[in-house]
Amino acid sequence: MRKPSPSTVGSYAYGSSPYRSRYLFNLFLLMPGPESCKYGYHMSVLNQLQAVLTCRTVGETIPVYYGLPTCIPMSDTTFSVVTSVYTVGGFFGSLFANIVMDRYGRRGAARLSTALTAVGAALVGQSASVGPLILGR
């Protein structure tokens, strides 16, 4: 078998490859920007909402809006559990992702993920106590 000349090897490395532009575009898409890092952080951490979510800003009575309380009384420890359960859910999701992908394929896994996200959002939105809030997250 004949070895390629250095000029042939160099031309693939410096731009004559038909895949170079696609490679650079994919590399650009994978580079995380500051917006994506902030988005993921704010999705998991509820520190900005802590005073409102834990009823620290209201007086003696908890206001009710359409039959649901506007805040859930909880201690700092309970609030920490509610915040950290997001990471636990991500851990278990990553453990079972390959099983779901093998069994149902990409489309089935995307459908299951969407359904679980919708159920979780509904639970968080309709929760009046800590249990459904933790289960939804």
Phi and psi in radians as a Rosetta constraint file:
Dihedral C 1 N 2 CA 2 C 2 CIRCULARHARMONIC -1.540 0.35
Dihedral N 2 CA 2 C 2 N 3 CIRCULARHARMONIC 2.389 0.35
Dihedral C 2 N 3 CA 3 C 3 CIRCULARHARMONIC -1.365 0.35
Dihedral N 3 CA 3 C 3 N 4 CIRCULARHARMONIC 2.506 0.35
Dihedral C 3 N 4 CA 4 C 4 CIRCULARHARMONIC -1.253 0.35
Dihedral N 4 CA 4 C 4 N 5 CIRCULARHARMONIC 2.588 0.35
Dihedral C 4 N 5 CA 5 C 5 CIRCULARHARMONIC -1.263 0.35
Dihedral N 5 CA 5 C 5 N 6 CIRCULARHARMONIC 2.743 0.35
Dihedral C 5 N 6 CA 6 C 6 CIRCULARHARMONIC -1.046 0.35
Dihedral N 6 CA 6 C 6 N 7 CIRCULARHARMONIC -0.532 0.35
Dihedral C 6 N 7 CA 7 C 7 CIRCULARHARMONIC -1.200 0.35
Dihedral N 7 CA 7 C 7 N 8 CIRCULARHARMONIC -0.597 0.35
Dihedral C 7 N 8 CA 8 C 8 CIRCULARHARMONIC -1.207 0.35
Dihedral N 8 CA 8 C 8 N 9 CIRCULARHARMONIC -0.763 0.35
Dihedral C 8 N 9 CA 9 C 9 CIRCULARHARMONIC -1.109 0.35
Dihedral N 9 CA 9 C 9 N 10 CIRCULARHARMONIC -0.758 0.35
Dihedral C 9 N 10 CA 10 C 10 CIRCULARHARMONIC -1.149 0.35
Dihedral N 10 CA 10 C 10 N 11 CIRCULARHARMONIC -0.591 0.35
Dihedral C 10 N 11 CA 11 C 11 CIRCULARHARMONIC -1.200 0.35
Dihedral N 11 CA 11 C 11 N 12 CIRCULARHARMONIC -0.595 0.35
Dihedral C 11 N 12 CA 12 C 12 CIRCULARHARMONIC -1.199 0.35
Dihedral N 12 CA 12 C 12 N 13 CIRCULARHARMONIC -0.617 0.35
Dihedral C 12 N 13 CA 13 C 13 CIRCULARHARMONIC -1.306 0.35
Dihedral N 13 CA 13 C 13 N 14 CIRCULARHARMONIC -0.408 0.35
Dihedral C 13 N 14 CA 14 C 14 CIRCULARHARMONIC -2.068 0.35
Dihedral N 14 CA 14 C 14 N 15 CIRCULARHARMONIC 0.546 0.35
Dihedral C 14 N 15 CA 15 C 15 CIRCULARHARMONIC 2.099 0.35
Dihedral N 15 CA 15 C 15 N 16 CIRCULARHARMONIC -0.170 0.35
Dihedral C 15 N 16 CA 16 C 16 CIRCULARHARMONIC -1.552 0.35
Dihedral N 16 CA 16 C 16 N 17 CIRCULARHARMONIC -0.051 0.35
Dihedral C 16 N 17 CA 17 C 17 CIRCULARHARMONIC -1.277 0.35
Dihedral N 17 CA 17 C 17 N 18 CIRCULARHARMONIC 2.409 0.35
Dihedral C 17 N 18 CA 18 C 18 CIRCULARHARMONIC -1.202 0.35
Dihedral N 18 CA 18 C 18 N 19 CIRCULARHARMONIC -0.268 0.35
Dihedral C 18 N 19 CA 19 C 19 CIRCULARHARMONIC -1.647 0.35
Dihedral N 19 CA 19 C 19 N 20 CIRCULARHARMONIC -0.075 0.35
Dihedral C 19 N 20 CA 20 C 20 CIRCULARHARMONIC -1.117 0.35
Dihedral N 20 CA 20 C 20 N 21 CIRCULARHARMONIC -0.796 0.35
Dihedral C 20 N 21 CA 21 C 21 CIRCULARHARMONIC -1.158 0.35
Dihedral N 21 CA 21 C 21 N 22 CIRCULARHARMONIC -0.658 0.35
Dihedral C 21 N 22 CA 22 C 22 CIRCULARHARMONIC -1.158 0.35
Dihedral N 22 CA 22 C 22 N 23 CIRCULARHARMONIC -0.676 0.35
Dihedral C 22 N 23 CA 23 C 23 CIRCULARHARMONIC -1.108 0.35
Dihedral N 23 CA 23 C 23 N 24 CIRCULARHARMONIC -0.806 0.35
Dihedral C 23 N 24 CA 24 C 24 CIRCULARHARMONIC -1.132 0.35
Dihedral N 24 CA 24 C 24 N 25 CIRCULARHARMONIC -0.681 0.35
Dihedral C 24 N 25 CA 25 C 25 CIRCULARHARMONIC -1.121 0.35
Dihedral N 25 CA 25 C 25 N 26 CIRCULARHARMONIC -0.775 0.35
Dihedral C 25 N 26 CA 26 C 26 CIRCULARHARMONIC -1.134 0.35
Dihedral N 26 CA 26 C 26 N 27 CIRCULARHARMONIC -0.647 0.35
Dihedral C 26 N 27 CA 27 C 27 CIRCULARHARMONIC -1.120 0.35
Dihedral N 27 CA 27 C 27 N 28 CIRCULARHARMONIC -0.704 0.35
Dihedral C 27 N 28 CA 28 C 28 CIRCULARHARMONIC -1.110 0.35
Dihedral N 28 CA 28 C 28 N 29 CIRCULARHARMONIC -0.677 0.35
Dihedral C 28 N 29 CA 29 C 29 CIRCULARHARMONIC -1.179 0.35
Dihedral N 29 CA 29 C 29 N 30 CIRCULARHARMONIC -0.536 0.35
Dihedral C 29 N 30 CA 30 C 30 CIRCULARHARMONIC -1.428 0.35
Dihedral N 30 CA 30 C 30 N 31 CIRCULARHARMONIC -0.217 0.35
Dihedral C 30 N 31 CA 31 C 31 CIRCULARHARMONIC -1.291 0.35
Dihedral N 31 CA 31 C 31 N 32 CIRCULARHARMONIC 2.065 0.35
Dihedral C 31 N 32 CA 32 C 32 CIRCULARHARMONIC -1.328 0.35
Dihedral N 32 CA 32 C 32 N 33 CIRCULARHARMONIC 2.362 0.35
Dihedral C 32 N 33 CA 33 C 33 CIRCULARHARMONIC -1.687 0.35
Dihedral N 33 CA 33 C 33 N 34 CIRCULARHARMONIC 3.014 0.35
Dihedral C 33 N 34 CA 34 C 34 CIRCULARHARMONIC -1.126 0.35
Dihedral N 34 CA 34 C 34 N 35 CIRCULARHARMONIC -0.500 0.35
Dihedral C 34 N 35 CA 35 C 35 CIRCULARHARMONIC -1.155 0.35
Dihedral N 35 CA 35 C 35 N 36 CIRCULARHARMONIC -0.732 0.35
Dihedral C 35 N 36 CA 36 C 36 CIRCULARHARMONIC -1.192 0.35
Dihedral N 36 CA 36 C 36 N 37 CIRCULARHARMONIC -0.629 0.35
Dihedral C 36 N 37 CA 37 C 37 CIRCULARHARMONIC -1.167 0.35
Dihedral N 37 CA 37 C 37 N 38 CIRCULARHARMONIC -0.723 0.35
Dihedral C 37 N 38 CA 38 C 38 CIRCULARHARMONIC -1.163 0.35
Dihedral N 38 CA 38 C 38 N 39 CIRCULARHARMONIC -0.670 0.35
Dihedral C 38 N 39 CA 39 C 39 CIRCULARHARMONIC -1.076 0.35
Dihedral N 39 CA 39 C 39 N 40 CIRCULARHARMONIC -0.833 0.35
Dihedral C 39 N 40 CA 40 C 40 CIRCULARHARMONIC -1.133 0.35
Dihedral N 40 CA 40 C 40 N 41 CIRCULARHARMONIC -0.641 0.35
Dihedral C 40 N 41 CA 41 C 41 CIRCULARHARMONIC -1.163 0.35
Dihedral N 41 CA 41 C 41 N 42 CIRCULARHARMONIC -0.792 0.35
Dihedral C 41 N 42 CA 42 C 42 CIRCULARHARMONIC -1.252 0.35
Dihedral N 42 CA 42 C 42 N 43 CIRCULARHARMONIC -0.379 0.35
Dihedral C 42 N 43 CA 43 C 43 CIRCULARHARMONIC -1.252 0.35
Dihedral N 43 CA 43 C 43 N 44 CIRCULARHARMONIC -0.594 0.35
Dihedral C 43 N 44 CA 44 C 44 CIRCULARHARMONIC -1.653 0.35
Dihedral N 44 CA 44 C 44 N 45 CIRCULARHARMONIC -0.522 0.35
Dihedral C 44 N 45 CA 45 C 45 CIRCULARHARMONIC -1.792 0.35
Dihedral N 45 CA 45 C 45 N 46 CIRCULARHARMONIC 2.248 0.35
Dihedral C 45 N 46 CA 46 C 46 CIRCULARHARMONIC -1.793 0.35
Dihedral N 46 CA 46 C 46 N 47 CIRCULARHARMONIC 0.382 0.35
Dihedral C 46 N 47 CA 47 C 47 CIRCULARHARMONIC -1.064 0.35
Dihedral N 47 CA 47 C 47 N 48 CIRCULARHARMONIC -0.613 0.35
Dihedral C 47 N 48 CA 48 C 48 CIRCULARHARMONIC -1.164 0.35
Dihedral N 48 CA 48 C 48 N 49 CIRCULARHARMONIC -0.501 0.35
Dihedral C 48 N 49 CA 49 C 49 CIRCULARHARMONIC -1.694 0.35
Dihedral N 49 CA 49 C 49 N 50 CIRCULARHARMONIC 0.037 0.35
Dihedral C 49 N 50 CA 50 C 50 CIRCULARHARMONIC -1.020 0.35
Dihedral N 50 CA 50 C 50 N 51 CIRCULARHARMONIC -0.812 0.35
Dihedral C 50 N 51 CA 51 C 51 CIRCULARHARMONIC -1.131 0.35
Dihedral N 51 CA 51 C 51 N 52 CIRCULARHARMONIC -0.681 0.35
Dihedral C 51 N 52 CA 52 C 52 CIRCULARHARMONIC -1.319 0.35
Dihedral N 52 CA 52 C 52 N 53 CIRCULARHARMONIC -0.738 0.35
Dihedral C 52 N 53 CA 53 C 53 CIRCULARHARMONIC -1.219 0.35
Dihedral N 53 CA 53 C 53 N 54 CIRCULARHARMONIC -0.560 0.35
Dihedral C 53 N 54 CA 54 C 54 CIRCULARHARMONIC -1.709 0.35
Dihedral N 54 CA 54 C 54 N 55 CIRCULARHARMONIC 0.237 0.35
Dihedral C 54 N 55 CA 55 C 55 CIRCULARHARMONIC 1.166 0.35
Dihedral N 55 CA 55 C 55 N 56 CIRCULARHARMONIC 0.453 0.35
Dihedral C 55 N 56 CA 56 C 56 CIRCULARHARMONIC -1.366 0.35
Dihedral N 56 CA 56 C 56 N 57 CIRCULARHARMONIC -0.341 0.35
Dihedral C 56 N 57 CA 57 C 57 CIRCULARHARMONIC -1.652 0.35
Dihedral N 57 CA 57 C 57 N 58 CIRCULARHARMONIC -0.113 0.35
Dihedral C 57 N 58 CA 58 C 58 CIRCULARHARMONIC -1.808 0.35
Dihedral N 58 CA 58 C 58 N 59 CIRCULARHARMONIC 2.891 0.35
Dihedral C 58 N 59 CA 59 C 59 CIRCULARHARMONIC -1.487 0.35
Dihedral N 59 CA 59 C 59 N 60 CIRCULARHARMONIC -2.360 0.35
Dihedral C 59 N 60 CA 60 C 60 CIRCULARHARMONIC -1.227 0.35
Dihedral N 60 CA 60 C 60 N 61 CIRCULARHARMONIC -0.752 0.35
Dihedral C 60 N 61 CA 61 C 61 CIRCULARHARMONIC -1.726 0.35
Dihedral N 61 CA 61 C 61 N 62 CIRCULARHARMONIC 2.513 0.35
Dihedral C 61 N 62 CA 62 C 62 CIRCULARHARMONIC -1.568 0.35
Dihedral N 62 CA 62 C 62 N 63 CIRCULARHARMONIC 2.130 0.35
Dihedral C 62 N 63 CA 63 C 63 CIRCULARHARMONIC -1.163 0.35
Dihedral N 63 CA 63 C 63 N 64 CIRCULARHARMONIC 2.525 0.35
Dihedral C 63 N 64 CA 64 C 64 CIRCULARHARMONIC -2.020 0.35
Dihedral N 64 CA 64 C 64 N 65 CIRCULARHARMONIC 2.364 0.35
Dihedral C 64 N 65 CA 65 C 65 CIRCULARHARMONIC -2.236 0.35
Dihedral N 65 CA 65 C 65 N 66 CIRCULARHARMONIC 2.010 0.35
Dihedral C 65 N 66 CA 66 C 66 CIRCULARHARMONIC 0.964 0.35
Dihedral N 66 CA 66 C 66 N 67 CIRCULARHARMONIC 0.672 0.35
Dihedral C 66 N 67 CA 67 C 67 CIRCULARHARMONIC 1.471 0.35
Dihedral N 67 CA 67 C 67 N 68 CIRCULARHARMONIC -0.079 0.35
Dihedral C 67 N 68 CA 68 C 68 CIRCULARHARMONIC -1.962 0.35
Dihedral N 68 CA 68 C 68 N 69 CIRCULARHARMONIC 2.456 0.35
Dihedral C 68 N 69 CA 69 C 69 CIRCULARHARMONIC -1.191 0.35
Dihedral N 69 CA 69 C 69 N 70 CIRCULARHARMONIC 2.561 0.35
Dihedral C 69 N 70 CA 70 C 70 CIRCULARHARMONIC -1.439 0.35
Dihedral N 70 CA 70 C 70 N 71 CIRCULARHARMONIC -0.190 0.35
Dihedral C 70 N 71 CA 71 C 71 CIRCULARHARMONIC -2.604 0.35
Dihedral N 71 CA 71 C 71 N 72 CIRCULARHARMONIC 2.828 0.35
Dihedral C 71 N 72 CA 72 C 72 CIRCULARHARMONIC -2.098 0.35
Dihedral N 72 CA 72 C 72 N 73 CIRCULARHARMONIC 2.015 0.35
Dihedral C 72 N 73 CA 73 C 73 CIRCULARHARMONIC -1.143 0.35
Dihedral N 73 CA 73 C 73 N 74 CIRCULARHARMONIC 2.197 0.35
Dihedral C 73 N 74 CA 74 C 74 CIRCULARHARMONIC -2.694 0.35
Dihedral N 74 CA 74 C 74 N 75 CIRCULARHARMONIC 2.710 0.35
Dihedral C 74 N 75 CA 75 C 75 CIRCULARHARMONIC -1.421 0.35
Dihedral N 75 CA 75 C 75 N 76 CIRCULARHARMONIC 3.053 0.35
Dihedral C 75 N 76 CA 76 C 76 CIRCULARHARMONIC -1.127 0.35
Dihedral N 76 CA 76 C 76 N 77 CIRCULARHARMONIC -0.626 0.35
Dihedral C 76 N 77 CA 77 C 77 CIRCULARHARMONIC -1.139 0.35
Dihedral N 77 CA 77 C 77 N 78 CIRCULARHARMONIC -0.784 0.35
Dihedral C 77 N 78 CA 78 C 78 CIRCULARHARMONIC -1.123 0.35
Dihedral N 78 CA 78 C 78 N 79 CIRCULARHARMONIC -0.700 0.35
Dihedral C 78 N 79 CA 79 C 79 CIRCULARHARMONIC -1.095 0.35
Dihedral N 79 CA 79 C 79 N 80 CIRCULARHARMONIC -0.662 0.35
Dihedral C 79 N 80 CA 80 C 80 CIRCULARHARMONIC -1.125 0.35
Dihedral N 80 CA 80 C 80 N 81 CIRCULARHARMONIC -0.670 0.35
Dihedral C 80 N 81 CA 81 C 81 CIRCULARHARMONIC -1.154 0.35
Dihedral N 81 CA 81 C 81 N 82 CIRCULARHARMONIC -0.759 0.35
Dihedral C 81 N 82 CA 82 C 82 CIRCULARHARMONIC -1.069 0.35
Dihedral N 82 CA 82 C 82 N 83 CIRCULARHARMONIC -0.693 0.35
Dihedral C 82 N 83 CA 83 C 83 CIRCULARHARMONIC -1.218 0.35
Dihedral N 83 CA 83 C 83 N 84 CIRCULARHARMONIC -0.747 0.35
Dihedral C 83 N 84 CA 84 C 84 CIRCULARHARMONIC -1.368 0.35
Dihedral N 84 CA 84 C 84 N 85 CIRCULARHARMONIC -0.288 0.35
Dihedral C 84 N 85 CA 85 C 85 CIRCULARHARMONIC -1.197 0.35
Dihedral N 85 CA 85 C 85 N 86 CIRCULARHARMONIC -0.338 0.35
Dihedral C 85 N 86 CA 86 C 86 CIRCULARHARMONIC -1.066 0.35
Dihedral N 86 CA 86 C 86 N 87 CIRCULARHARMONIC -0.724 0.35
Dihedral C 86 N 87 CA 87 C 87 CIRCULARHARMONIC -1.198 0.35
Dihedral N 87 CA 87 C 87 N 88 CIRCULARHARMONIC -0.669 0.35
Dihedral C 87 N 88 CA 88 C 88 CIRCULARHARMONIC -1.110 0.35
Dihedral N 88 CA 88 C 88 N 89 CIRCULARHARMONIC -0.732 0.35
Dihedral C 88 N 89 CA 89 C 89 CIRCULARHARMONIC -1.087 0.35
Dihedral N 89 CA 89 C 89 N 90 CIRCULARHARMONIC -0.700 0.35
Dihedral C 89 N 90 CA 90 C 90 CIRCULARHARMONIC -1.122 0.35
Dihedral N 90 CA 90 C 90 N 91 CIRCULARHARMONIC -0.640 0.35
Dihedral C 90 N 91 CA 91 C 91 CIRCULARHARMONIC -1.110 0.35
Dihedral N 91 CA 91 C 91 N 92 CIRCULARHARMONIC -0.864 0.35
Dihedral C 91 N 92 CA 92 C 92 CIRCULARHARMONIC -1.192 0.35
Dihedral N 92 CA 92 C 92 N 93 CIRCULARHARMONIC -0.584 0.35
Dihedral C 92 N 93 CA 93 C 93 CIRCULARHARMONIC -1.092 0.35
Dihedral N 93 CA 93 C 93 N 94 CIRCULARHARMONIC -0.709 0.35
Dihedral C 93 N 94 CA 94 C 94 CIRCULARHARMONIC -1.249 0.35
Dihedral N 94 CA 94 C 94 N 95 CIRCULARHARMONIC -0.496 0.35
Dihedral C 94 N 95 CA 95 C 95 CIRCULARHARMONIC -1.185 0.35
Dihedral N 95 CA 95 C 95 N 96 CIRCULARHARMONIC -0.682 0.35
Dihedral C 95 N 96 CA 96 C 96 CIRCULARHARMONIC -1.678 0.35
Dihedral N 96 CA 96 C 96 N 97 CIRCULARHARMONIC -0.040 0.35
Dihedral C 96 N 97 CA 97 C 97 CIRCULARHARMONIC -1.101 0.35
Dihedral N 97 CA 97 C 97 N 98 CIRCULARHARMONIC -0.725 0.35
Dihedral C 97 N 98 CA 98 C 98 CIRCULARHARMONIC -1.224 0.35
Dihedral N 98 CA 98 C 98 N 99 CIRCULARHARMONIC -0.570 0.35
Dihedral C 98 N 99 CA 99 C 99 CIRCULARHARMONIC -1.161 0.35
Dihedral N 99 CA 99 C 99 N 100 CIRCULARHARMONIC -0.765 0.35
Dihedral C 99 N 100 CA 100 C 100 CIRCULARHARMONIC -1.147 0.35
Dihedral N 100 CA 100 C 100 N 101 CIRCULARHARMONIC -0.710 0.35
Dihedral C 100 N 101 CA 101 C 101 CIRCULARHARMONIC -1.114 0.35
Dihedral N 101 CA 101 C 101 N 102 CIRCULARHARMONIC -0.722 0.35
Dihedral C 101 N 102 CA 102 C 102 CIRCULARHARMONIC -1.164 0.35
Dihedral N 102 CA 102 C 102 N 103 CIRCULARHARMONIC -0.662 0.35
Dihedral C 102 N 103 CA 103 C 103 CIRCULARHARMONIC -1.400 0.35
Dihedral N 103 CA 103 C 103 N 104 CIRCULARHARMONIC -0.750 0.35
Dihedral C 103 N 104 CA 104 C 104 CIRCULARHARMONIC -1.966 0.35
Dihedral N 104 CA 104 C 104 N 105 CIRCULARHARMONIC -0.141 0.35
Dihedral C 104 N 105 CA 105 C 105 CIRCULARHARMONIC 1.419 0.35
Dihedral N 105 CA 105 C 105 N 106 CIRCULARHARMONIC -3.139 0.35
Dihedral C 105 N 106 CA 106 C 106 CIRCULARHARMONIC -1.168 0.35
Dihedral N 106 CA 106 C 106 N 107 CIRCULARHARMONIC -0.740 0.35
Dihedral C 106 N 107 CA 107 C 107 CIRCULARHARMONIC -1.134 0.35
Dihedral N 107 CA 107 C 107 N 108 CIRCULARHARMONIC -0.769 0.35
Dihedral C 107 N 108 CA 108 C 108 CIRCULARHARMONIC -1.136 0.35
Dihedral N 108 CA 108 C 108 N 109 CIRCULARHARMONIC -0.676 0.35
Dihedral C 108 N 109 CA 109 C 109 CIRCULARHARMONIC -1.165 0.35
Dihedral N 109 CA 109 C 109 N 110 CIRCULARHARMONIC -0.674 0.35
Dihedral C 109 N 110 CA 110 C 110 CIRCULARHARMONIC -1.161 0.35
Dihedral N 110 CA 110 C 110 N 111 CIRCULARHARMONIC -0.684 0.35
Dihedral C 110 N 111 CA 111 C 111 CIRCULARHARMONIC -1.142 0.35
Dihedral N 111 CA 111 C 111 N 112 CIRCULARHARMONIC -0.756 0.35
Dihedral C 111 N 112 CA 112 C 112 CIRCULARHARMONIC -1.123 0.35
Dihedral N 112 CA 112 C 112 N 113 CIRCULARHARMONIC -0.723 0.35
Dihedral C 112 N 113 CA 113 C 113 CIRCULARHARMONIC -1.102 0.35
Dihedral N 113 CA 113 C 113 N 114 CIRCULARHARMONIC -0.724 0.35
Dihedral C 113 N 114 CA 114 C 114 CIRCULARHARMONIC -1.141 0.35
Dihedral N 114 CA 114 C 114 N 115 CIRCULARHARMONIC -0.731 0.35
Dihedral C 114 N 115 CA 115 C 115 CIRCULARHARMONIC -1.130 0.35
Dihedral N 115 CA 115 C 115 N 116 CIRCULARHARMONIC -0.762 0.35
Dihedral C 115 N 116 CA 116 C 116 CIRCULARHARMONIC -1.148 0.35
Dihedral N 116 CA 116 C 116 N 117 CIRCULARHARMONIC -0.636 0.35
Dihedral C 116 N 117 CA 117 C 117 CIRCULARHARMONIC -1.142 0.35
Dihedral N 117 CA 117 C 117 N 118 CIRCULARHARMONIC -0.719 0.35
Dihedral C 117 N 118 CA 118 C 118 CIRCULARHARMONIC -1.149 0.35
Dihedral N 118 CA 118 C 118 N 119 CIRCULARHARMONIC -0.740 0.35
Dihedral C 118 N 119 CA 119 C 119 CIRCULARHARMONIC -1.141 0.35
Dihedral N 119 CA 119 C 119 N 120 CIRCULARHARMONIC -0.735 0.35
Dihedral C 119 N 120 CA 120 C 120 CIRCULARHARMONIC -1.111 0.35
Dihedral N 120 CA 120 C 120 N 121 CIRCULARHARMONIC -0.739 0.35
Dihedral C 120 N 121 CA 121 C 121 CIRCULARHARMONIC -1.136 0.35
Dihedral N 121 CA 121 C 121 N 122 CIRCULARHARMONIC -0.667 0.35
Dihedral C 121 N 122 CA 122 C 122 CIRCULARHARMONIC -1.148 0.35
Dihedral N 122 CA 122 C 122 N 123 CIRCULARHARMONIC -0.707 0.35
Dihedral C 122 N 123 CA 123 C 123 CIRCULARHARMONIC -1.122 0.35
Dihedral N 123 CA 123 C 123 N 124 CIRCULARHARMONIC -0.757 0.35
Dihedral C 123 N 124 CA 124 C 124 CIRCULARHARMONIC -1.151 0.35
Dihedral N 124 CA 124 C 124 N 125 CIRCULARHARMONIC -0.708 0.35
Dihedral C 124 N 125 CA 125 C 125 CIRCULARHARMONIC -1.216 0.35
Dihedral N 125 CA 125 C 125 N 126 CIRCULARHARMONIC -0.529 0.35
Dihedral C 125 N 126 CA 126 C 126 CIRCULARHARMONIC -1.803 0.35
Dihedral N 126 CA 126 C 126 N 127 CIRCULARHARMONIC 0.072 0.35
Dihedral C 126 N 127 CA 127 C 127 CIRCULARHARMONIC -1.281 0.35
Dihedral N 127 CA 127 C 127 N 128 CIRCULARHARMONIC 2.354 0.35
Dihedral C 127 N 128 CA 128 C 128 CIRCULARHARMONIC -2.015 0.35
Dihedral N 128 CA 128 C 128 N 129 CIRCULARHARMONIC 0.057 0.35
Dihedral C 128 N 129 CA 129 C 129 CIRCULARHARMONIC -2.553 0.35
Dihedral N 129 CA 129 C 129 N 130 CIRCULARHARMONIC 3.121 0.35
Dihedral C 129 N 130 CA 130 C 130 CIRCULARHARMONIC -1.286 0.35
Dihedral N 130 CA 130 C 130 N 131 CIRCULARHARMONIC -0.612 0.35
Dihedral C 130 N 131 CA 131 C 131 CIRCULARHARMONIC -1.001 0.35
Dihedral N 131 CA 131 C 131 N 132 CIRCULARHARMONIC -0.992 0.35
Dihedral C 131 N 132 CA 132 C 132 CIRCULARHARMONIC -1.111 0.35
Dihedral N 132 CA 132 C 132 N 133 CIRCULARHARMONIC -0.522 0.35
Dihedral C 132 N 133 CA 133 C 133 CIRCULARHARMONIC -1.128 0.35
Dihedral N 133 CA 133 C 133 N 134 CIRCULARHARMONIC -0.747 0.35
Dihedral C 133 N 134 CA 134 C 134 CIRCULARHARMONIC -1.184 0.35
Dihedral N 134 CA 134 C 134 N 135 CIRCULARHARMONIC -0.760 0.35
Dihedral C 134 N 135 CA 135 C 135 CIRCULARHARMONIC -1.120 0.35
Dihedral N 135 CA 135 C 135 N 136 CIRCULARHARMONIC -0.680 0.35
Dihedral C 135 N 136 CA 136 C 136 CIRCULARHARMONIC -1.201 0.35
Dihedral N 136 CA 136 C 136 N 137 CIRCULARHARMONIC -0.609 0.35
